[in-house]
Amino acid sequence: MIKIITLIFFMCCMVLQADQSTYLDSTIELAKELDASSEFQQSAVEFRRASLISTKPEETAIFSIFAANEYIKANLFKESLTELDKAGENSTKLDDELGLLYFKANDQQKKYNDAKFYLEPLQFYGDEISQYSILNIAAINVREKNLANAITLLENANFDTTKELMAIERYSKGKDKTPWIGGILGIIPGLGYAYTGEYSNALRSLILNGIFIFGMVETAEDDLWGAFAVITFFEATWYTGSIYGGIDSSHRYNRNRLEECIEDISGNTKFNLETKDIPAITLNFQF
């Protein structure tokens, strides 16, 4: 009798295990299909479900990593960091993947110091992970105006960084515009924009201010004080816009110059997690 009960128990366990395996496989397939359809949040939910179904800690960690990656694609960074923390608790073998995804989540939130923190341990591997890390750390150093560190890092890299070093050289030889000078020049309508090379905005500002100033003069000469007051009100808006526009265009010029340099250093660097090999993780880099 005991033997029969034991046999029935084991048969039930086998059936339950088979059902669980089938459920897990279907969940993974659904997550992959949702990812392919760019429904990233829903895909993340299915990967989370897979992590809860799986009974193997390492496999659970892998599914959490894929869930985090999908959440990053959906710009849901709080959820992505929660999944990365779960993956770290369940595995000690996924440091590379965790570091890269922690970097991506923080970088997309413009938390550049935190982003750099997660990349720094990965720069010494001598493979694609190292190249990706070095280029992005250098870009963050440039963003922080720490050009010397960026140059040293790129000069010591074990791959060709000629293009990136030339971008930093161009940036260092250029000059930022001074916002207060842009504002003062903006007292003459359009000149603040011209200072930063925004000639279309400069011409637009000059024409608009010229038209309204002409209107003010004409209405004053004809004693049309009601119209004069209305035109003066609008001219005050355009005129102060010329001054503040000179300030803003200077900030814009400086920002664009910096972003252009960063784009030349790390703009083409990307990595993806291949879903086709689940539960294995394959990193696909692009430079």
Beta strands, then each sheet from edge to edge (+ up, - down):
strand 1: 270-274
strand 2: 282-286
sheet 1: 1+ 2-
end
